[in-house]
Amino acid sequence: MLPLPLQIETKALRKYRYFESNDIEDTRQRIATVLQPHRLIPGSSLAGQMAYMNHVRLDNVSFGSLGYAGAMGVEAGEIEDYFLVILSLRGYADVSVGGRRAMVSQSQGVIVGPQTSFGGTFSSDCEQFFVRIEKQAIFDHAGYGRLHLEPTLNLSRTELAPWLAQISMLIGSPETVALAQRDRRVAIEVERLLVTLLLAGQPHRSQENVRSSVLLPRTVRRAESYIAEHATESLKLLDIAEAAGVPVRTLLHSFRQFRGVSPMHLVREARMETAREMLQSARETDRVADIALICGFVNLGRFASVYREKFGESPSETLRNVRQRGA
């Protein structure tokens, strides 16, 4: 399935220009006033280019776009008391969310939750689009006291289309933005809709529920441990359920409740991470097809498609880039 197009007008965002700068320390300080203190590590710079940020704040939700004057490394540490959504309008970023690696591209974004570490490298042509949602706003509108959102935002999921459309509509309607900034009642309703649509389209779970149960989390942990050890083997749901000590139906219910995804989704994710690690450390004689088969992928076309969706490049591109760096 193709990713949903990001119908975000960059010209509309320029109406909300917050700063432009060609000074790295000034750039860092300006961004920190919108997000949080962090470290910037410049890579290649583009002559004549300036870093910039466009930013709009309603009440407990803000959004905008950000571009650096060249490739840039970012070390943010742990995100403070807010959720941060990062998408790419152009270019890409190789990021880490809570120690989990992901690519931000036109097909995939990330969501970083409170007290979760974040860092990464943004390409020289990357223009990132971000949405900051205060933690309390998520909890108030969702009815949860604690919440975990799946960090990978897969834009091929049609469930996310309403949320993306609402974001696009808001950016394209300066009148709506101005009204929400003047009238807090409007801002609250707009934010409520954004939060509701995001939670309707993105897998999540209440962390309170996880801690309130003893049996089911242990079942999930056993299943996840088994998946981590045997992901590249020919696994079936029945194998995982037997390792967890529960029927298949109970296993599926537990994962829906506490992980928001199926056990086989985690199998695929584990296989993908293993495949990427193997490609990035491949020898000159290693082939993509061989690595895919080792990692449990029989359908090579499907493997290439899912790999590109997750990491923003094809397996052969990863292998070629590794060999070029080693040449």
N, C-alpha and C positions, 0 to 999 in steps of 0.2 A: 504494500500500500504506500502511495506517495505521501510525503510530508505535507501538512497543511500549509498553504502559502501564508506568510506573515504580511498581512495587508496593513502595514504600518507606514504611514507617510512621513518620510524623513523631513520633508519640507515643513510639515505641520509641527514636528518636534522642534524645529529651529526657532519657532516663535517663543519657546521657553528656554532660550540660551542662558545658562547660568554663568559660564566662564569660558574663556579661551586663554591658553597660556603655552609658552614654549620653555617654561622653567619647571624642572622636575619637582622641586620642593613646593613651589606654589601649586602645582597640579595636585600633589599629594594632599596638601592642606585643604584645598577646595573640595576635593572628593570626600575627605574625612568629615566635613561639615554635613554632608548629605548621608553618608553611609557610616563609616567608623574609622578610627586610626588604623593605618596599615603601612606596609612597606612596598615601595615601588622599585623594581630592578630593571633599568632600561636595557633593551637589547639594541637592535639596529634602529637608527633614527632616520626620518625622512626629511630632507632639506626643505625648508619652507613650510612644513606642516606644523600645526599646533594641536596640542591636546585640547579637548573641549568636553563640556557636559551640558545637556539639556535636561531640565528638571521641573517637574510639576508636583506640588504637594496639595492633597485635599485635606483630610483630617488625620486619619491613621494609615492612609495609603498614599504612596508617592511613586512616581514612575519617571522614566527618562531614558536618554541614551548617552553613551560615553565612548569616546575614541581617544587613543593615545597617539602621540607623534612618533610612531614606529612600534616595533615589537616591544612588549612590556611584560615583565614578570610581576606578579602580585602576591604578597603574603599578608593575608588579613587576620590570621590567627582564628580564634573562635568568634563566630558571629554573635552579636549582642542580642538583645531581646526583640528580635524581629525575624521574619522570614524573607529571604531574598531570592527572587526569581531572576535568572539570567538567560536571555535568548541572544541570538546573533542576527543582526540585520544584514551583515556581510562579514566575510572573513570567518575565522574560527578561533577557538581557544582550547587548550589542553589543560583541564582543571582537576583538582582533587577536592572532593566533598566528604569530610569525615574520614579521610584516608582512602576513599573509593574514587578511582580515576574515571573520568568521563570526558567526552568531547562535546563542546558547544559549537553547533553549526546551524545551518538552515533547517536541518532535520531533527535537531535535538537541543534541548536546553537543560538547565539544572535548577533545583530548588534547594537552598541551604537553610536549614532550620536554626533556631537559637542554640547557642552553646555547641555548635558544630564547626569544626575547622574548615577553612577554605583558602585555597591558593591556586595559582595556575599561571600559564603563559598565554598571552593574547597575541595573535598574529599582527603584523604591521598594518594590515588592511582591515582589521576587525573593528566593527562598530557594534557594541553590545547594547541591547535594550534590557533595562532592569525594572523590576517592580519590587518595591519595599512595602511589606505589610507588617504593621506592628503586631507583636505576639498576642496582645490582649484583644485586638480586633478580631483575629482568627478565632480565639477562644470564645469571645462574646457571641459572634455570629454563628459559630459552628456548634456551640453548646458543650465543647470539650474543655477540660481543665488542663490536659496535656495532649499533644498531638504530634504524630510523626508522619511526615509526607514522604513518599517515595522520591528520592533525590533526582532521578533521571526523568526528564520531561520529554516524552516521546511524542513528537508532533505529528506522527502518522496516526495517532489515536483520534478517531472522529469524536470521541467524548470531549476532547479539548476544544473542538471547533467553537462552541458557544462562548467560552472564556476568551479565546483569541479574538473573536468577532467583537465582543464587548470592549476589549482593550482598544481595538482598532477604531471602533465607533467613538470612544471617548477622546482619543487623540485627534480624530478628525472633526470633533465638535468643540471648538474653543468656547462656544456659548455655554455648553453643558459644564465644562471645566470651570468657567468663571462663576456660574451659578452655584456650583458645589463649593467653591472657595468662599463665596459670600454667605451661603446659607448652610449651616452645619447639618440641618435636618436632611437636606439633599445629599450632602457628602456622605452621611451615614447610610442612606439608602443605596447610593451608588457603590459604596464599599461593601455593603451587605451582599449586593448582587455579584460583585467581583469575587468575593470569598466563597459564596455559595456555588458559583459556576466552577471555580477552581477545584473545590472539594468534590464536586460532582464528576469532574473529568480526570482527576489525578488520584491514583491509589493512595490510601492513607489509613491510619489506625489510631485509636485512642490509646496512649501509653498508660492511662489510668486503668483501662480494662486489662491490659497485659499484666499489670502488677496485682490486680485483684483476683486473678486466677492462678492456681498452683498446677493443676493437671495439664491443661492445654499448652501453656508455654513450655513445659518440659517436653511435651510431645513435639512441638515445633522445633525446639532446640535439638532434639535427637534427630529429627528429619534433616535439619540444616547441617548438622555434623556429618551425617551419612552422605548428603549431597556433596559437601566439600571434599570428602575423601574419595568418592566414586563418580564424580560428575562426568569424567571422560569415558566411562564405561557405558554399556548399553542399558541404561536405566529405564524402568517403567514405574508408573505410579504404585503398582503393587509392591515392588521392591522397596520403595521408600516407606510405604505404609507399614510393611513388615518390620523394617528396621526401627520405626518409631513405636511399634507395638500397638497400632490401632488399625481399624478398617479404613479402606480407601475413602469412604464417605466422611468419616470423622477427620481424616487428614485434610481433605479438601475444605471442610468447614473451618477447621482451625486456621488454615493458611488464609482463607478469605477474611476471617475475623481479626487475625493478629498481624498479617503481612500485607493484605490487600492484593495479593497475587497468588498464582497457583504454584505448587512445588516445582512443576516442570519449567515455569518461568525462571526460577532460581537455578535450575539445572542449566538452562540455556545461558544465563548470565555468567555462571561459573565457567562454562565451556568457552565462552567468548573471552573472558579475562585470561584464561589459560592460553588460548590461541594467540591473543595479542602479545602476551609475554614471550611465547615461543617465536613469533615472527620478529619481535624486537631483538631477540638474541640468536637469530638464525645463522647457521653456517652457510658458506657459499653454495653448498650442494643441496640445501634444504629447499623444498618446493611448497607452495601454498597448499596444493592438493594433499600432500602428505601430512602437513600439520593439521589441516581440517579433519582428516580421517582419524588421526591420533586423538584429537579432541572430541571425537564422537559425532562429527558432522558427516553424514553420508551424502546428502544433497549439496553439492558444491555451489550450485547457483544460489540456493537459499542461504547458505553460509555467507557468501559474498554480499548478498543483499542485506542481511541482518547486521553483518559486520560494518558495512558502510553506514547503516542507519545509526548504529551505536557510537562509532568512533569518527565519523565524518570523512572517512577515506576507505578505499577498497583494500583488501588484504595484500594485493600485489603492490599497491602504492606504499603501504607500510614497509614491505620487504624491500622495495626499491630504494626508499628513503634511508633505511638502515644501511644498505650496502653502499649508497652514495656517501653517507657520513663516514663509513669505515674505509672508503677508498683513499 
